[in-house]
Amino acid sequence: MFTGKSIIDVHSLTRDEIEYILTKAAEIKQALQEKKPNVYNLARNKELLAALLFYENSTRTKNSFEIAAKRLGLETVGFAGTEGTSVKKGESLKHTLDMFHAYGCDVVIMRHHLDGAAKYAADYLDIPVFNAGDGQHEHPTQTLLDLFTIKEHLGKLTGIDIGMGGDLKYGRTVHSLAIALAKFRNVRLHLYSHKLLAMPKSILTYLKEHKVKVTVHSSFEKMLKNVDVFYQTRIQKERMPDPEEFEKAKDACRFTLKHMELTKKKFGIMHPLPINKEYPSIEPDVDYHEKALYKTQAGNGVPTRLAEIALSLGLLGKDFKGKTHTETAPKQTFMRELKVKKQEKKTDQSLKPIRDEGTVIDHLQAGTAQKLMYLLKVEERGDIYRGGTVRRLSNRRRLKAMLMIESRTLTDDEMKVVAAISPKCRVNTIQKGDVVKKVELRMPEVIENVKYLKCKNSNCITRVEFQEHITPKFIRAGKKILRCHYCDHLQEGKDLL
């Protein structure tokens, strides 16, 4: 059920759960319009408290959440922007969360500038957490109000053509919306943006795997003729590392009344807002057109977020009978034991063999031996070791990389690190000079509790430069691919350093 459920990303919501939220939001919207508080003021006299922790400034998201909480019957506390808070004194996210939890808050609603911050908060706290936007990552509650708006306008979420434009690279709203739309049948996505702001490959890969038809258009006008709804986004100068990137892309797909003439009769244009008045992604004259949905879209933030909070607090949801999202326990079988063949000791090897006890890691991918030495703390521990590229004894023309460590047997966590860095390598346990155990490794389901690993996303909350002291955690997403547990960034195991 929904009670106690955090809403961190759209991955953790099933289609049944989304449709149920939208149904309840529609009932609440009607009750709000008709001033029937008995339908929506569900927390009255329950002494519930919502913490709104907005590390970044916000107008619509913060205020719609606050209004939703108050309409529901909750009191609200928190901050908007970090000026005047202990964050400015160097307080970590963990300690800020500790304080609001200690104050007895029943739900946390958080916007943060680092990717994965909301996931960390949800893992750390035992109360529901709502992701109100984390860096360039996701904005799931915005997605739910976007889906609500599309369904309200078109009457359905299946068999539709949705266009997306503007900032598809840094725009977390389009990332979340694209993933959510993949849950519905026969949705076709149409993309148009400056090449510098194209949709990330990881999102396109996800859509392809879920059999969503995606068309990347070279003509803005041609795309507009083919879509039922166009979702425009602001070019986000504040998230761009290079100012020149903004100058080149700022005028890409600016929507005008002239463009409106190309659209279908039932067309609607949406925007998560704000629209930059200096470089408007939608010209001001469009605001008054009947096909402009963004005012209604923003207003839908109140009933959808009210429904979400009510469900997580157990005030709604007793009649839900659909499929729920459940986290499956990861399989830990990443080692395949191989038969040990008795062989005569070789004297002509490039590297001197271990004559007593230790570990030999061979069949390593090129360039990984040095990384493993660092991750296994070989030199830090003072281990006696040998490593390098050698010729195979069975085929002198072929080379392989090896790492040999004397008087050491690897733990399971260390084996996971080896497996992630170089899948399909082999680990040999040596005793009295003989191989007593040989295993072949594959990418583990989960890699955690290894401080030296690094998410390649430079904005991930686990990065050491942000000093949040959060150890990275990775989930297997393919034969050689790992997904960051916090920010969902995809990378190869060999790039964990």
C-alpha positions as CSV (number, residue, x, y, z in Angstrom):
1,M,0.0,0.0,0.0
2,F,0.9,3.7,0.0
3,T,1.3,4.2,3.7
4,G,4.9,5.3,4.5
5,K,5.8,5.4,0.8
6,S,8.4,8.0,-0.3
7,I,8.1,9.5,-3.8
8,I,11.7,9.9,-4.9
9,D,11.6,8.9,-8.6
10,V,9.1,7.6,-11.1
11,H,10.9,4.3,-11.3
12,S,9.4,3.4,-8.0
13,L,5.8,4.0,-9.1
14,T,3.8,1.4,-11.0
15,R,1.3,2.4,-13.7
16,D,-1.5,1.3,-11.4
17,E,-0.1,3.5,-8.6
18,I,0.2,6.5,-10.9
19,E,-3.4,6.0,-12.3
20,Y,-4.7,5.7,-8.7
21,I,-2.9,8.9,-7.6
22,L,-4.4,10.8,-10.6
23,T,-7.9,9.5,-9.9
24,K,-7.7,10.7,-6.2
25,A,-6.2,14.0,-7.4
26,A,-9.2,14.5,-9.7
27,E,-11.6,13.9,-6.8
28,I,-9.7,16.3,-4.7
29,K,-9.5,19.0,-7.4
30,Q,-13.3,18.9,-7.8
31,A,-13.7,19.1,-4.0
32,L,-11.3,22.1,-3.8
33,Q,-13.3,23.9,-6.5
34,E,-16.6,23.1,-4.8
35,K,-15.2,24.0,-1.3
36,K,-15.9,20.6,0.2
37,P,-13.2,20.3,2.9
38,N,-14.6,17.1,4.3
39,V,-13.2,15.5,1.1
40,Y,-9.6,16.9,1.3
41,N,-9.1,18.2,4.9
42,L,-8.2,14.6,6.0
43,A,-5.6,15.4,8.6
44,R,-7.6,17.9,10.7
45,N,-7.0,17.5,14.4
46,K,-4.3,14.9,13.8
47,E,-1.3,17.2,14.8
48,L,0.7,16.3,11.7
49,L,3.8,18.3,10.7
50,A,5.5,18.7,7.3
51,A,9.1,19.8,6.9
52,L,9.7,21.8,3.7
53,L,13.5,21.8,3.2
54,F,14.2,23.8,0.1
55,Y,17.9,24.1,-0.4
56,E,17.2,25.8,-3.7
57,N,14.8,28.7,-4.2
58,S,11.4,27.7,-5.5
59,T,8.1,29.4,-6.2
60,R,5.6,26.9,-7.6
61,T,6.8,23.7,-6.1
62,K,7.3,25.0,-2.6
63,N,4.1,27.0,-2.4
64,S,1.9,24.3,-4.0
65,F,3.3,21.7,-1.6
66,E,2.8,24.1,1.3
67,I,-0.8,24.9,0.2
68,A,-1.5,21.2,-0.3
69,A,-0.2,20.3,3.2
70,K,-2.3,23.1,4.8
71,R,-5.4,22.1,2.8
72,L,-4.9,18.6,4.0
73,G,-4.6,19.8,7.6
74,L,-0.9,19.7,8.3
75,E,1.3,22.5,9.8
76,T,4.4,23.3,7.9
77,V,8.0,24.3,9.0
78,G,11.3,24.6,7.1
79,F,13.2,26.9,4.9
80,A,13.4,28.3,1.3
81,G,17.0,28.9,0.3
82,T,19.9,28.3,2.7
83,E,20.5,31.9,3.6
84,G,20.2,32.2,7.4
85,T,20.3,28.5,8.0
86,S,23.0,26.2,9.5
87,V,23.7,25.0,6.0
88,K,25.7,28.2,5.6
89,K,27.7,27.2,8.7
90,G,28.7,23.9,7.0
91,E,26.0,21.6,8.4
92,S,25.7,18.3,6.5
93,L,22.4,17.1,5.0
94,K,22.4,14.2,7.4
95,H,22.5,16.5,10.4
96,T,19.8,18.8,9.0
97,L,17.6,15.8,8.5
98,D,18.4,14.6,12.0
99,M,17.1,17.9,13.4
100,F,13.7,18.0,11.6
101,H,13.2,14.3,12.5
102,A,14.0,15.1,16.1
103,Y,11.4,17.9,16.0
104,G,8.8,15.2,15.3
105,C,8.0,16.0,11.6
106,D,5.8,13.4,10.0
107,V,6.9,14.0,6.4
108,V,9.9,15.7,4.6
109,I,9.5,17.5,1.3
110,M,12.9,18.4,0.0
111,R,14.5,20.2,-3.0
112,H,18.3,19.9,-3.2
113,H,21.0,21.0,-5.6
114,L,22.8,17.6,-5.6
115,D,21.6,14.6,-7.6
116,G,20.6,11.7,-5.3
117,A,20.0,13.8,-2.2
118,A,16.3,12.8,-1.9
119,K,17.2,9.1,-2.3
120,Y,19.7,9.4,0.6
121,A,17.1,11.2,2.7
122,A,14.5,8.4,2.0
123,D,17.0,5.7,2.9
124,Y,18.1,7.5,6.1
125,L,14.7,8.5,7.5
126,D,11.8,6.3,8.7
127,I,9.2,8.9,7.5
128,P,8.0,9.6,4.0
129,V,10.2,11.8,1.8
130,F,9.1,13.7,-1.3
131,N,11.6,14.6,-3.9
132,A,10.8,18.2,-4.9
133,G,13.7,18.2,-7.4
134,D,17.3,17.0,-6.9
135,G,19.9,18.7,-9.1
136,Q,19.6,17.5,-12.7
137,H,18.2,14.2,-11.6
138,E,14.4,13.9,-11.2
139,H,11.3,15.8,-10.2
140,P,8.6,13.1,-9.8
141,T,5.8,15.1,-8.2
142,Q,6.1,17.5,-11.1
143,T,5.7,14.5,-13.4
144,L,2.6,13.4,-11.6
145,L,1.0,16.9,-12.1
146,D,2.2,16.8,-15.7
147,L,0.5,13.5,-16.3
148,F,-2.6,14.7,-14.6
149,T,-2.7,17.8,-16.9
150,I,-2.1,15.7,-20.1
151,K,-4.9,13.2,-19.1
152,E,-7.2,16.1,-18.1
153,H,-6.6,17.8,-21.5
154,L,-6.6,14.7,-23.8
155,G,-8.7,12.4,-21.7
156,K,-6.1,9.6,-21.9
157,L,-2.4,8.7,-21.4
158,T,-2.2,5.9,-24.0
159,G,-1.8,6.2,-27.8
160,I,-0.6,9.8,-27.7
161,D,2.2,11.9,-29.3
162,I,4.1,14.0,-26.8
163,G,6.7,16.6,-27.9
164,M,9.6,17.8,-25.7
165,G,11.8,20.7,-26.4
166,G,14.2,23.3,-24.9
167,D,16.6,22.0,-22.3
168,L,16.5,18.2,-22.6
169,K,20.0,17.7,-21.2
170,Y,19.7,19.4,-17.8
171,G,15.9,19.5,-17.5
172,R,14.9,17.0,-14.8
173,T,11.2,17.5,-15.5
174,V,11.5,16.0,-19.0
175,H,13.7,13.2,-17.7
176,S,11.1,12.1,-15.2
177,L,8.2,12.6,-17.6
178,A,9.8,10.5,-20.4
179,I,10.4,7.7,-17.9
180,A,6.8,7.9,-16.6
181,L,5.3,8.0,-20.1
182,A,7.1,4.7,-20.9
183,K,4.8,3.0,-18.5
184,F,1.8,3.6,-20.8
185,R,0.9,1.9,-24.0
186,N,1.6,3.3,-27.5
187,V,3.1,6.6,-26.3
188,R,5.3,8.2,-29.0
189,L,7.9,10.8,-28.0
190,H,9.1,13.6,-30.3
191,L,12.3,15.5,-29.3
192,Y,13.7,18.8,-30.5
193,S,16.5,20.8,-29.0
194,H,19.8,22.4,-29.7
195,K,22.4,19.7,-30.1
196,L,24.2,20.9,-27.0
197,L,21.0,20.2,-25.0
198,A,20.0,16.9,-26.4
199,M,18.3,14.2,-24.2
200,P,20.9,12.1,-22.3
201,K,21.8,8.8,-23.8
202,S,20.9,7.0,-20.6
203,I,17.2,8.2,-20.9
204,L,17.2,7.3,-24.6
205,T,18.5,3.8,-23.8
206,Y,15.8,3.4,-21.1
207,L,13.1,4.4,-23.6
208,K,14.4,2.0,-26.2
209,E,14.5,-0.9,-23.7
210,H,10.8,-0.1,-22.9
211,K,9.9,-0.1,-26.6
212,V,8.9,3.6,-26.7
213,K,9.1,5.1,-30.2
214,V,11.3,8.2,-30.1
215,T,11.7,10.6,-33.0
216,V,14.5,13.2,-32.8
217,H,13.4,16.0,-35.1
218,S,15.6,18.4,-37.1
219,S,12.7,20.7,-37.7
220,F,10.8,22.4,-34.9
221,E,7.8,23.2,-37.1
222,K,7.6,19.6,-38.5
223,M,7.6,18.2,-34.9
224,L,4.8,20.6,-33.8
225,K,2.5,19.3,-36.6
226,N,2.7,15.8,-35.2
227,V,2.2,16.1,-31.5
228,D,-0.9,16.3,-29.2
229,V,1.0,18.1,-26.5
230,F,4.3,20.0,-26.6
231,Y,6.2,20.2,-23.3
232,Q,8.5,23.2,-23.5
233,T,11.3,23.8,-21.0
234,R,13.4,26.8,-20.0
235,I,17.1,26.9,-21.1
236,Q,18.7,26.6,-17.6
237,K,21.7,28.9,-17.6
238,E,22.4,28.2,-13.9
239,R,23.0,24.5,-14.6
240,M,25.3,25.0,-17.5
241,P,29.0,24.7,-16.7
242,D,29.9,26.8,-19.9
243,P,28.3,30.2,-20.4
244,E,28.9,29.8,-24.2
245,E,26.7,26.8,-24.1
246,F,23.8,29.0,-23.0
247,E,24.5,31.7,-25.7
248,K,24.4,29.1,-28.4
249,A,21.2,27.4,-27.2
250,K,19.1,30.2,-25.7
251,D,16.9,30.8,-28.8
252,A,16.4,27.1,-29.6
253,C,12.7,26.2,-30.3
254,R,11.2,29.4,-28.9
255,F,7.4,29.0,-29.3
256,T,5.3,31.8,-30.9
257,L,1.7,32.4,-31.9
258,K,2.9,31.6,-35.5
259,H,3.8,28.2,-34.3
260,M,0.4,27.7,-32.8
261,E,-1.1,27.9,-36.2
262,L,0.7,24.6,-37.1
263,T,-0.8,22.6,-34.3
264,K,-3.7,20.2,-34.0
265,K,-7.2,21.3,-32.9
266,K,-6.9,19.6,-29.5
267,F,-3.2,20.6,-29.1
268,G,-1.9,21.9,-25.8
269,I,1.4,23.5,-24.8
270,M,2.9,22.9,-21.3
271,H,5.8,24.3,-19.4
272,P,7.0,23.5,-15.9
273,L,7.7,27.3,-15.3
274,P,9.2,29.7,-14.7
275,I,9.6,31.3,-18.2
276,N,12.6,33.6,-18.4
277,K,11.2,37.0,-19.3
278,E,14.6,38.0,-20.9
279,Y,14.9,34.9,-23.1
280,P,11.3,33.5,-23.1
281,S,11.0,29.9,-24.3
282,I,7.3,30.8,-25.0
283,E,6.4,34.3,-26.3
284,P,4.2,36.3,-23.9
285,D,1.3,36.5,-26.4
286,V,0.9,32.7,-26.2
287,D,-0.2,33.0,-22.5
288,Y,-3.7,34.1,-23.5
289,H,-4.3,31.3,-26.0
290,E,-6.8,28.6,-25.1
291,K,-4.2,25.9,-26.0
292,A,-1.8,27.3,-23.4
293,L,-2.0,24.9,-20.4
294,Y,0.8,26.0,-18.1
295,K,-1.3,28.0,-15.7
296,T,-3.7,25.1,-15.3
297,Q,-0.7,22.8,-15.1
298,A,0.9,24.7,-12.3
299,G,-2.5,24.8,-10.4
300,N,-2.7,21.0,-10.7
301,G,0.3,20.9,-8.3
302,V,-2.0,21.4,-5.3
303,P,-4.5,18.5,-5.8
304,T,-1.9,16.0,-7.0
305,R,0.5,16.8,-4.2
306,L,-2.3,16.8,-1.6
307,A,-3.3,13.3,-2.8
308,E,0.4,12.1,-2.7
309,I,0.9,13.3,0.9
310,A,-2.5,11.9,2.0
311,L,-1.6,8.5,0.6
312,S,1.9,8.4,2.2
313,L,0.4,9.3,5.6
314,G,-2.3,6.6,5.3
315,L,-5.2,9.1,5.0
316,L,-6.2,7.7,1.6
317,G,-5.6,4.5,-0.3
318,K,-7.6,1.8,1.5
319,D,-9.4,1.0,-1.7
320,F,-6.3,0.6,-3.8
321,K,-6.2,-2.9,-5.4
322,G,-3.6,-2.5,-8.1
323,K,0.0,-3.6,-8.6
324,T,2.5,-2.0,-6.2
325,H,6.2,-1.4,-6.7
326,T,8.4,-3.7,-4.6
327,E,12.2,-3.7,-4.4
328,T,13.5,-7.2,-5.2
329,A,16.2,-8.6,-3.1
330,P,19.4,-8.7,-5.2
331,K,21.0,-12.0,-6.1
332,Q,24.5,-12.2,-4.7
333,T,25.8,-15.0,-6.9
334,F,28.5,-13.2,-8.8
335,M,31.1,-16.0,-8.5
336,R,31.2,-19.2,-10.6
337,E,33.5,-21.8,-9.2
338,L,35.7,-23.5,-11.8
339,K,37.4,-26.9,-11.7
340,V,41.0,-26.8,-10.5
341,K,43.3,-28.7,-12.8
342,K,46.5,-30.2,-11.3
343,Q,49.4,-28.8,-13.2
344,E,53.2,-29.0,-12.8
345,K,54.8,-25.9,-11.4
346,K,56.1,-23.7,-14.2
347,T,59.6,-22.2,-14.1
348,D,59.5,-20.1,-17.2
349,Q,56.7,-17.7,-16.3
350,S,57.1,-13.9,-16.8
351,L,56.1,-13.3,-13.2
352,K,57.5,-15.3,-10.3
353,P,54.6,-17.5,-9.0
354,I,53.4,-17.6,-5.4
355,R,55.2,-20.5,-3.7
356,D,53.3,-20.4,-0.4
357,E,49.9,-18.7,0.1
358,G,48.1,-15.9,-1.5
359,T,45.8,-14.8,-4.4
360,V,46.3,-14.6,-8.1
361,I,43.9,-12.5,-10.2
362,D,44.3,-13.2,-13.9
363,H,42.4,-12.6,-17.2
364,L,42.1,-8.9,-16.1
365,Q,40.9,-6.3,-18.6
366,A,43.7,-4.1,-19.9
367,G,44.5,-1.2,-17.6
368,T,42.7,-2.5,-14.5
369,A,45.5,-3.9,-12.5
370,Q,46.7,-0.5,-11.2
371,K,43.1,0.4,-10.2
372,L,42.7,-2.9,-8.3
373,M,46.0,-2.3,-6.4
374,Y,44.6,1.0,-5.2
375,L,41.1,-0.3,-4.3
376,L,42.5,-3.4,-2.5
377,K,45.0,-1.1,-0.6
378,V,47.9,-3.3,-1.7
379,E,50.7,-0.8,-1.1
380,E,48.9,0.8,1.9
381,R,48.8,-2.6,3.6
382,G,52.4,-3.3,2.7
383,D,51.5,-6.5,0.8
384,I,54.1,-8.3,-1.3
385,Y,52.7,-8.2,-4.8
386,R,53.6,-8.6,-8.5
387,G,51.5,-7.4,-11.4
388,G,51.7,-6.8,-15.1
389,T,50.9,-8.1,-18.6
390,V,52.2,-11.5,-19.4
391,R,52.0,-14.0,-22.3
392,R,49.6,-17.0,-21.9
393,L,51.5,-20.2,-21.5
394,S,48.9,-22.0,-23.6
395,N,49.2,-19.5,-26.5
396,R,52.3,-17.3,-26.5
397,R,50.8,-14.9,-29.0
398,R,48.0,-13.8,-26.6
399,L,48.5,-11.5,-23.6
400,K,46.7,-11.2,-20.3
401,A,47.0,-8.9,-17.2
402,M,47.6,-10.4,-13.8
403,L,47.9,-9.3,-10.1
404,M,49.5,-11.6,-7.6
405,I,49.3,-10.8,-3.9
406,E,51.2,-13.0,-1.4
407,S,49.8,-14.1,2.0
408,R,46.3,-12.6,1.3
409,T,42.9,-14.1,0.7
410,L,40.2,-11.7,-0.6
411,T,37.0,-11.1,1.3
412,D,33.6,-11.2,-0.5
413,D,33.3,-7.4,-0.5
414,E,36.8,-7.2,-2.1
415,M,35.8,-9.9,-4.6
416,K,32.8,-7.6,-5.6
417,V,35.2,-4.8,-6.3
418,V,37.4,-7.0,-8.5
419,A,34.3,-8.3,-10.3
420,A,33.0,-4.7,-11.0
421,I,36.4,-3.4,-12.2
422,S,37.1,-6.4,-14.5
423,P,34.1,-8.8,-15.1
424,K,35.0,-12.3,-16.3
425,C,38.4,-12.2,-14.6
426,R,39.5,-15.2,-12.5
427,V,40.6,-15.3,-8.9
428,N,42.9,-18.2,-7.8
429,T,43.4,-19.0,-4.1
430,I,46.9,-20.4,-3.5
431,Q,47.9,-22.7,-0.6
432,K,51.3,-24.3,-0.3
433,G,52.0,-23.2,-3.8
434,D,49.0,-24.9,-5.3
435,V,45.7,-23.5,-6.6
436,V,43.0,-24.8,-4.2
437,K,40.1,-22.7,-5.5
438,K,39.4,-20.9,-8.8
439,V,36.4,-18.7,-9.4
440,E,35.3,-16.7,-12.4
441,L,33.6,-13.3,-11.5
442,R,30.8,-11.5,-13.1
443,M,29.3,-8.0,-12.4
444,P,27.7,-8.2,-8.9
445,E,24.1,-7.1,-8.3
446,V,25.1,-4.6,-5.6
447,I,28.4,-3.0,-4.7
448,E,28.5,-1.0,-1.5
449,N,30.6,-0.1,1.6
450,V,33.7,0.6,-0.5
451,K,34.8,4.2,0.2
452,Y,37.2,4.6,-2.7
453,L,34.6,4.0,-5.4
454,K,33.3,7.0,-7.3
455,C,30.2,7.9,-9.2
456,K,31.2,9.6,-12.5
457,N,28.3,12.0,-12.2
458,S,30.1,15.2,-11.0
459,N,26.9,16.4,-9.3
460,C,26.2,13.2,-7.3
461,I,25.7,13.6,-3.6
462,T,28.3,10.8,-2.9
463,R,31.2,12.7,-4.5
464,V,33.8,13.5,-1.8
465,E,34.1,17.1,-2.8
466,F,30.6,17.8,-1.4
467,Q,31.7,16.4,2.0
468,E,28.4,14.8,2.7
469,H,30.3,11.6,3.7
470,I,27.9,9.2,1.8
471,T,29.5,6.0,0.6
472,P,28.6,5.2,-3.0
473,K,26.4,2.3,-3.8
474,F,26.0,0.7,-7.2
475,I,23.4,-1.6,-8.7
476,R,24.1,-3.8,-11.7
477,A,22.3,-2.5,-14.8
478,G,23.9,-4.7,-17.5
479,K,26.8,-7.1,-18.1
480,K,29.4,-4.3,-17.6
481,I,27.1,-1.4,-16.5
482,L,26.4,-0.2,-13.0
483,R,23.7,2.3,-11.9
484,C,24.3,4.7,-9.0
485,H,21.8,3.9,-6.3
486,Y,21.4,7.6,-5.4
487,C,21.5,9.5,-8.7
488,D,20.8,6.7,-11.3
489,H,23.9,7.6,-13.3
490,L,25.0,4.7,-15.6
491,Q,28.7,3.9,-15.9
492,E,31.0,1.0,-16.6
493,G,32.6,-0.9,-13.7
494,K,36.1,0.0,-14.9
495,D,35.3,3.7,-14.4
496,L,34.6,3.4,-10.7
497,L,37.7,5.3,-9.8
